[in-house]
Amino acid sequence: MSDREIGSQDYQLFRDYLEKQCGIVLGDNKQYLVRSRLSPLLRKFSIDSLAQLVAKVVNSHDRGLREAVIDAMTTNETLWFRDSYPFELLKSQLLAKFRGKNSPLRIWSAACSSGQEPYSIAMSILEYLQRNPGAFPGGVQIVGTDISVDMLNRCKAAEYDNLSLSRGLSEERKRQFFQPSDGGSLKLKPQVTSMVSFRPINLLDSYASMGKFDLVFCRNVLIYFSPKSKTKILQQIAASLQNEGVLFLGASESMSGLSDAFNMVRCSPGLYYVKK
């Protein structure tokens, strides 16, 4: 077996470790994913093989290695305005419900990866405010969270290369909300970044310290968790929402059999959930 292969015993050990640490469940035949995500860490941490890396991360208290492994396994590609309908529903229906709010309108983007979702929310709100100036006298607070410290640092930098910018972002929005940066990349303007803050959150931990939210985006996240963890996460999200607060899940995700804390609202297209 080569240094970059992972045996069945080590794979099972790593599967158990990953689920315990962050709730993510790997399928029976995802060795290729572990190999592709973790192999680059061998040279970085001067480790000879994936078997040794697994043993070290499972049995030691090396925080740097642990964070690098979690980052590698949880980092997923994301898009601007993914699926489009949640952002259209924000502007056409949902934001109107909060007009005149004297306290801040608070929105949480969970597992925000490299920041495209919370910044897409911010741009949607700015577009709404262009047509409805003064709609939110209490201001708007968008909080993006992720388990990956590396991803959160990228979010805070708010700088994106041409490949990232080509995924779901119109030329009009590039002109309106971005400014040139070094090396041909673009950086979001302060009017966008000032609306968004970021912090590390493991979805299996408590969210109580973040306070209450009016809307939560937890999209294309639950698919990676076991049913038990999904139920726990949905229960905690419900507790973090204001009464009649709104939850968006991913287009392919459902809470059927997992939570009875929400009513589903079907739209055309898409759907969202309202806390009972």
N, C-alpha and C positions, 0 to 999 in steps of 0.2 A: 504493500500500500504506500502511495506517495505521501510526501509531507503535507500536501494540500487536499488529501482525501480525509473523510471522516467516517469512522467505523460505526456500526449500528449501536453499539453500547455507548460510545461517546455522544452520538447523535441524541439518543434518548436522555442521557444525562443533561445535555445542553437544552433540550426541549423543556425538561422539568425546570431547569434553572431560569430560562427565559420567561416561562409562564409565572413563576413565583415572583420574579423581579418586576415585571411590568404587565402581566396578564395576557401577553400575546401567545396564541396557540399555533404551533407549527404542525402541518399535516404529516402523515406518515412518510412521505417521499419528497421532503423538501431539503435533502442533503445538498443539492446543487445550490440552493439559495444561501445556505449557511456557508458553503465553500466560497461562493462569489463575494459575499458580504464581508467575511472574516479574513480571507487570505491576505488582503492588503495590510492587515494589522500585524502580520508575522514579522515583517521587516521593521516596522515602526517600533515594536516592543522587543525586538531581538529574541523572538521565540522560534524554535526550529520547525514545529509542525502544528497542525490544527488540533491534534490530540493533546499536545502540551498546552496549547492556548485554552482549550476547554477545561483541562484539569486546573490550570492556574486561576482562571476567572471564577470557577465554581468553588475552589478551596481556599483562595487567598482573600485578603482584604485590600487589594490594590485598586483604589478608587479610580485612578486614571484609566486602567485597563477596563474596569467595569463600565465606566461611562462611554469609552470608545466602542465597546461591544454593543451596548444598548443603542448608541447612536447608529451604528452600522446596521443593526437589525430593525430599527424602527423608522429609518429615513425613507420616505416614499415620495415619488415624483408627484407634483401637484400642478394645477392649472389656475389661470386667472378666470374668475367668473364661471367656475366649473358647473356644468349642467344649466347654466344661465337662469333657470326659472326661480331659484331662491332669491336672486338679486332683483329680478323683475317683480316678484311678489312683494319684496320689501318696498319698492318704490310705488307699486300700483295699489297695494292694500294695507300692508302691515304698519308702515311708518305713520300713516294717517291716524292710527289708533293712539299714538303717543304724542300727537301735536299738542302744544301748550304745556307739556310736562315741565314743572318747575324744578324738579330734581333731575339729575343726569339720566339720560337714556343709556342703559348699560347693556352691552352685547358681548357675549363670550364666544370666541372661536377656539374650540378645543382641538388639540392635536394639530396645530396650525402649520407644521412643517416649516417651509422656508418663507411663510408669510403671505402667500398670494391670497388666501381666503380673507384674513382680517383686513388687508389693504383693499381687496375688492369690495368688502362691506363698506369701508370708509369712502371709497369713490362713489358707490351707490348713494350713500347718504349725502355726499356733497352735490351730486346731480339732483337729488330730491330738493335740497336746500336752494339750489339755483332757481327752482320753480316755486318754492315755498319758503322764502326768506323768513328767518325768525321763528321757524316751526318748533324749535326745541330750546326754549329760554334757559333750561337747566344745563344745556350742553349735551355732548355725546361722549361716552367712554367705551372704547372697544378694547377688550383684553384678549390677547392671543397667548395660548399656553401650549407647551410641548414638553415631552420628557427629555428631549435632546438639547443639551446646552449649546452644542455646535449650531444646531438649527436656529436657536433663539438669537445667537450672535449674528447670524445671517439676516434674520428678521430685523434686528435693530439697525443693521447697516443700511437696509432698504435700497440695496443696489443690485441690479439684475443685468445679466448679459443678454446678447441677442437671442440665444436659444430660449432662455426663460421667457423673454418678452414676446416671443412668437407664439406662445401657447395660450390663446384665448384673449389676447389684449388687442383691441382695435387701434388703428393709427390715430384716430381722434383722441382716445384716452391717453395714448402715449404723449401726444402733444400737450394735452391739458394738464396731466398730473405728474409728468416726469420732466427732469432736466438732465442735460448731458453730464457724464462723469468721466473718470479716467478710463482709457483703454477701450473706448467705444461703448461702454455700458451706460445705462441710464439709472438715475437715482430719483426716488419719489420726492416730490416737493413737500416742504414743511406743512402745508395745509392738509396733507394726507397723513403724514407720520405723526403729527401732533395729536391726532385723534386716537392713536393706538399705543398701548403699552404691552409689554411681554413679561412673562414669568414662567418658571419651570413648574410643571404640575404632572404628577403621575396619576392617571385616571383611577387607579385603584386606591389612592390615598384620599384624605378628606379635602373638600373644596370650601369648607366653612369660612376660611380666612379671606376668601375672595368676595364675600358678601352676596347680595341678591342681584339677579339679572332679569332683564325684560325679554331678551331673546338669547337663545343658545344655538350655535351651529356645532353639531358633533357629527360630521359627515364623513362617510367612508372610513370609519374608525372601528365601529362595533364588529365588523366582519372579522377582525383579527382576534376577537376574544371568545372565551368559552361562554356557553349560556349562563352559567352561574355569575361570571364576571360581568356580562352584559346586564343582567338584572340588577346587580349592585350599582353599576355605573348609572343606569337609568333612574334608579331610586335616588341616588345622590344628585343627579341633574335636576330631578323634580324638586328636591329640597332647596336647590340653589336658585330656582325660578320664582319670580313673583307670581301671585295668583293670576291665572289666565295668561301666564308667560308662554312664549312660543319656542318650540324646539324644531329644528331641521335635522333630519337624518339624511344619509346618502340615498341616492335614487334607487339602489338595489337593496336597501336595508329596511327591516321591519321590526317592530317591537311586539309583534303578535306572540302571546304566551310568555312575555318577559316582564311586562309592566301594565298595570291598570290605572296608572296615575294620569293618563293623558287621553284626550279625545282627538281623533284624527279628522283633519279638514282636507277634503279633496278639492283640488283646483284643476284648471285646465291651461297649461299642463302642471304636473307636480302635486305635492301635498306637503302639509306640515302638521305638527301636533300642538295642542293647547293644553296646558296643565289644568286639571279639573279643579 
